[in-house]
Structures are given as C-alpha cells and as structure tokens.
Amino acid sequence: MDKQLDLLQGTLDMLILKAVSLGPLHGYGVLLRIQQISKARLEIQQGSLYPALYRLEHQGWIASEWGESENKRKAKYYWLTAAGKRRLLTEAQKWNRMAAVIAGILGTKAEEV
Amino acid sequence: MDAELRFHMEACAADLERNGVPHQEAMRRARIEFGAIERVKEEGREARGVSFLETLVQDIRYGLRTLRRNPGFTAVAVFTLGLGIGANAAIFGLVDSALLRAVPFREPDRLVHVWTTDAEGDLHTPSPAEYLALLKNSSSFEEITGSGWADYFYGDDESSSQNLSGLLVSANWLPTLGIQPILGRDFFEQEQLAGRDGVVMLSYGCWRNRFHADPQIGGKQISLNRRPVTIVGVLPQSIAPYYEDIEIFAPLVLDTYASQGKPRAGAVRVRIVARLKPGVTLAQARSKTEVIAQQLRGPRASADRSGHLVVEDFTEEFRHPGPTRQNARRGLWMMACAAGVVLLIACANVASLLTARGVKRHREVALRAALGCSRRRMVRQLLTESTLLFFCGGTFGLVVARWSQEIITKAAAGMVPNGTYLEVDARVLTVSLAVSLLSALFFGMIPALHATRVNPNDSLRDAALNASGGSQSRRSRNLLVVFQVALGMVLLVGFGLLFRSLLNVESAYLGYDPRNVLTATVRIPPSRYAGAPDRARLLREVVERVSLVPGVESAGITDSLPMEGADSARLRIEAPAAAAAPKEEEIWFLSVNPEYFSTLKVTLSAGRPFGESDRYDTSPVAIVNQTFAKQYFPGVNPIGYHVAFADSPTAWREIVGVISDFRQRNPEEDLRPLAYFPLAQTLPGGKWSMAIRIHKSSDMAGAARNFDKSLQSIDPQLYWEFGNMQAQIHDSESLLLRRPIITLLASFGGMALILAVVGVFGVTSYSVMERTREIGIRVALGAARSEIARLVLRETLGITLAGLATGALGAFLLARFLPTGPIGWSGSGIYLYGVSRTDALTYSCAAVLLASVALLACYIPARRAMRVDPMVALRHE
C-alpha cells in the first residue's frame, strides 16, 4: 500500500475539518498534517486546497486570522468553529455508515445472496 | 489571498531546501507542485462568494445601460414617478413644517403659562396687577415674562397705510423661551421704560415680505403709528407657527401699555409665560402661586371663583391645538392621502410598464436561465434596475418639489398656520428617498417575479411563444391598470365632493345683498378721537360726506362687516318669565348706524330700526336677530325686554327691534344669536367699517375714487381702505380655508388623470403589439376593421369598468372619513357642505371623466390595431 491514492470526491472538506480540529493550522500546515496523518498515502492537489478552505470559511465552519508561523513569517491560521465541530461529527458518522455499507456489500459471497 | 499563497509556496520551497535542493530549483518545484496559481485564485474567489457590493456595482452598470437604451420608457417612468414622489415630498414638507417639527423653545417642559380665572372659573389672560404681584412675590420661577397685544400702522406716506399686529414683550421674553434673533439683537432691559421703547424686532415673515429679507435691516428706522422706531432684530422662522399673525415685536412698557396696547375682552391684559426653577414641579408652583393670588384677592375671597392664578403646562396648548391648527391637520391629512394615492398610481403605472417590458425581455431571461443563472440572482438584478428607475424618479420629484416650493407654499397658505412653508431640506430628502426605495422594492418585485418565471427550454425553442406573451403577465398588468383607475376614481370623488362643497358655500344664502356694495374701513388711532363727543362728531361728518358723493344710495357704518365675525361679551338678558333671574351668556354684539340694515337690504321682522334719536345721551336701546329672539325669548315678543353688558358699564338697553338673520362670520356657519347697538351710543374706538350701496347704474370704481377724496378731506391723517362686499365674501375665512385644498386636490386629480392615460395607453399598446399576429390572422380570415377596433376597445373598456366599480366602492368606503362638520366654534373648516357622501352626481361625473380619458388613451393603439396588415403581421414571425 505504498502507492498514493487519489482523493475520493467530496472528502477533502472533511479531511480539512479533521486536520484543523487538532489545532489551528495555516494552509500549508493543513497539507502537511493530512499527509502526516495519512502517512503520505493520500495525494492532495495543492491547488484545490485553498478554494476548499475559502469555501469552508464562507460557510462558517472554520475561521481564520493572520498570525506568525514557526519561522517568524506572517501566515493565515485556520481553526474549527463550533458549527464546524458539529459538521465534522455528522460528516464522520455519515462516512463511517457509508463505509460500513460498502464494505458489507463488497464482502458478500455468492451463497449469502 | 496573494500573501497566503506566497507563504504556502515559500514554506514548501523551504522544506525542499532543507532536503538539499538549491533555492531556485526548490521554488520552481514548489510552483509546479502547486499547479496553476491564477486558476486557484479564481476558484478561491468564487468559493469565498463574490462580494455583495461587487454584484451591485455590476447590476447598476447593467441597469443604467438598459435604461439608456430605452430612453422613451425611461423618460415616461421617471416622469411618472417624479410626479408621484414629488407630490409626496411637497406634502411631507408641509406636514413637517406645520405639525411635526419639534417645539422650537428651550426645555419646553419647564415653561408654563399663568392664567387668571373669572367668576365661572374659566381661564383668562391675567391683569397687569397680577403680573406685577407675581413678579414681586413668586419664588417658583426662574423667569417670568409678560406680553401684550398691539396694533400698528406702518408707513408714513398716505398711500401705504398698512395694519400690522404686534406683540409687546418684556425684555426677558426671548431668553426665557430660549430663542435667539437670527439678525441683530434682543431688547435691552432699559428699553422697557416709557420713552426709550422706540425699538422693534420683526417676525421672519414680515422681514421677508415687507423688507425683502434685507440683511442690513438692523438699525433701520421705520414709522409705526406715526412714530419713528428702530428695527433692532429679526426673529427666526421656527417660532412663526406659534405667533401666527404677529409681525412686530416691541418692548412691553407697562406704564403706557393701557393707552398703546390692544385691550382684550374689554380690559388690559398681560399674558404670562414663565420658566420653572430647576427641580420645581408644576404642583409646587401651583400652590405657591395660589398663595400670591390669595393675597391679591384680599378679603373678598370665596365669594366666587374669580381671581385665582392657574399655572398650566406651556406645551399643553400645542397638544390641544386651536381651530386653525386643527383645520390644518384636517387639510394636510387629506392632502397626504391624496399624495399617497398619486404615488400608488404612479407606482402601479411603472410596475405595469415594467411587466410589459419583462415580456419583451423574455428571451434574454430565458437565455440567462439556460446559462445557469439562478432565479434569485435575476430577480435581484431586475430589482436593482427598478430601484435605479425609482431613484431617478425620486430625484426628479425632489427637483420638481424644490422648483414648486414657492407655488405650493402659496397655494397652501390659508389652510395651514401662517409661517408654514415648504422647504426641501434634509428631512424631506430622506423621506422621499425612503419612499422611493420602499416603493421600488414592492412595486419592482411584481414585474421581477413575473419576468423570471420562465421555462428556458420552451422559450428558447419556440420563438413564437413570446408573441402570445404569457397570459399571466397580461393578467397582472391588467390588474395594475384596474388598480390605477380605481385609485383615480377615489381621488376624483374626494375632490368632487369637496369641490361641490366649495361651490355650495360660495352660493350659500347669506341673508343680505352683497351686490353693488363698496366697503371702506378706517382704524382710529388710540391717541386721537379719545373722547366720545369727538367720535360722535367724526361719525356725523363721515355720514354727511359720504351721502354727498354721487351714486350713493345709502351708507351704513359698523364696527364689524359681515364675514368678519364680531366682538363678543357677556350679556345679561332679561328673562321673559316674570320671576326668573336674568341669564348671562357670551354673545356677539355689533355697533351699527341707523342706515346699516337698509344698506345691506336686511329687513326688520318686528319693532323699529335705530333712528337719529338714539344718541349717546338718550336712553340705550338694542336690536336682536331672530335667532337671539328664538333662543332667549321662545314664544315671546322680545320687544320691550332688556339686555345689558354683564361687566361694567351695566346699563339696561331696551330691545326695540328684531332683525332677520344674516351671516356674520362665514357663509356656511350655523346662525348664532347677535345683538346690535346704535353706533351713536357705543361709539367704539378702533376699527370702523362702512358699507356703501351704490346705484346699480353707477360705476363702482369711479365712486370709490370719489370717496377716497371726500373721506380724506375730513381728516387727512385717517387712512381708509376700500374694498367691496363681494371680495369680503371671497376672502371669508371659510373660503380661504377651503380654496387651497381644492387647488391642491385639483392638481393631484389632474396628475391622476394624466397617469391613467399613460397607464391605459401603455397597456393597450403592449396588448396590441402582442396580439399583432392574432389580429393579422383575424384580418386574413375576413374580420372587418371595425371588429378589430371593437376587440381592442372591449378589453380596455372591461379594465376601465372594473376599475371604476372598484374605485366607486373604495370611494364610498373612504368618504366616510370625510368630515361633515366645522371645527369647534369657528363655524368654518374643511368639511362636506350641502353634499352627501354618496352624492350621485359626483360619482357619475368622476366615472364619466375617467372612462372618457381611458377611451381616449386607447384611441391610438386601436387605430394601430385596425391598420395591421395581415401579410406583414404573419411574415413578422
């Protein structure tokens, strides 16, 4: 399983929410955090990260503020809002149910039908 | 966003560099890894949501372009809205000036009036003695001011005698009210001494009208009562509504007030306005003032209820306005309704035009919808467009209001308190723009919703569909026209009812014959003809001179001509029943010479007229009118009974005659009891008026010139003002009150008619245009031209009739709010007179007028429909 996987459609938002739920991050930090958690098994289009961030901010799930990065540079930090927390919870539940159903279907053998 | 992306890239490059990649290469790789930056930015902007402002600017730009591309439509809409919004701006300006603006005085809560009471406990203006006692002993007031009334003759050359009302005020009057002169200075303390009081301040109106708003007026000398005085200041316009007729403000000099001032109710009075000390309540002031009143009354206390000093809230007067302000409120309220109706018609008009245009833009809308434009977005864009239109209309309306403010102020004068003026200021501006915005949102929503109800698939595929235009939009357009016609009907009926009332008042039965009667009025200065014998001699001379002028039939003299009202006093009236005590009533009384009644052609119904034998040294007599006789001597012949003034001098006057009723104040008033005394016995000072009947064959203007000469020669220092009895009626209070609202309502009615024409014309034209194909087919199939015309006319007529029916119902319901009675005691005011709320003539005239205007409006579209060439119409698609 060393080969990188393409991100499934619609899961980027959920991953970003999860990443910033662990603590405020700047855009590049979000990218690094996801790669780190996934042990570099997920390929994220850097170009699609920022539109997603802006979309989430527009919807009020994350908030942002300019701050100072670890190497003393100005960077914009994102963190999860209360609405974002709820959103992440429902998204995660939905995903888990979905995964379970799909796994169940895929695991079906001929004699079980 | 740029900064953020740059940070990302640099952070990425820095990571690579840490792994040993050279700087340049690291940056390059970071960029490659990131992908197309501009696209990311673009997507980012979209994700963030385009700013509200940006879309707005875009929409406005697009809207302006569309409006410019349809100059005809834009002009009509802006003109229509301008009329509607302009009318409202103007009326709001008047309402604001007359009723809404805050009391201009400083801390009005602490200002009070102090009144005195009479034997019945009614409030009156206090006497100078009470004023002085209050000044000396009171501890509750920070300041106590006194004011009195005076009449002035202005001018020193004989051609320009003018009579001005004046207010005499103490030096602390202005500071106490918290008012500053807008020009010059206030009075000094020492100017309240006799001999040093030759200074005046002018009211704003006086300064503007008589001195052309001369900014250098301070220090100018004028002649008042043949005495030179210096103008020291001009008062602001804000107090004008509270001191309506006052033009001259002069220092109050108590020593000479008795001889210079104008006595009220027979005695010299000082009106007291005071300012409470901070923290003193009205109740505390009342009890302390009452103590002073007790000392002043002395031992005769508790005999009756007179001589109490009553402290009243100053602003109370404004909360319970007098007849003039009540009438203004009544009139302005009607005007505001009418203006609102005009605005609604204008809005409905523009909404129907917009709806019709929406049909034309069908394809545009369908295309946008097909390209993925949401309905909300399109509605927003159309709303922006109509708001733009309404704002243009609002601006135009303000320009119209600004331009016509003099005309409207003049037209409304007489109905509203003096000093009420229309000024397009920030308040008017704000309200107009708010009205524009609200009506734009409401009336713009209808066409916007209609225009965007589109199925792009149908519309784009079938181009022919736009010809039959959606029956829904036509229905809503027709409804809007019905609405307009109905509102027009309401307005016209309201106008018609009030107009008929005016005509009825003008032709009301007066009880006397005003034709061929000249009037001449003189004011006798208080300084001259002071003794009764002097005035008796003057009276004799005047009558002699006038009867010598050729063409004169007879000359009557009185202190108050018909339509001027009269003085009133408490009269003691002998009771017809032997044992009963005499009644006391406030009664209007006049002093007249023996020829007065015959000059007016009023007949005596019993007894004898006054004669030469009724002189000031013979026993006093009186004549009463029929209403008086009916009210106080029911079923009894009043002749031989007596009346007397309740206050001194009380001398019983024998009633020698009963005269037929005639109107003394207003043509439409209820008749009231009147008492007449011989002029030779009362010899009043102040104003005398003559009614001079001229032979029918004589020239009135020539006779007037002769009088001028012969009267002038009696005493060159007396100024006579000439007029005639019919002008007197024309200028009577009730006609003065009624005429402005008729003028303004007539102009609003005119606007409503114009707008109805525009509305019907627009809708019929669009309808014909839409049906060009249908008409073409009909003609091709052999329909006669007249049938086509009938087709168009039938539709218009249907709409109009529906509108008229709705309007008649609306007018019927709304007419219930029209007042049918005068305001208070004045006997005048704006109300329905001699016409019922359901007057059939008014309703039918309004209906016929509107129907003919509507038919006229569809003449051109109908002709266009008749001329449709089937070949062209069918090939058109």
Interface residues (C-beta under 8 A of the other chain):
Chain A: H26 G27 Y28 L31 Q45 Q46 G47 S48 Y50 P51 A52 Y54 R55 E57 H58 S69 N71 R73 K74 A75 K76
Chain B: M1 A3 E4 L5 F7 H8 E10 A11 C12 A14 E33 F34 G35 A36 R39 V40 E43 G44 R45 E46 A47 R48 G49
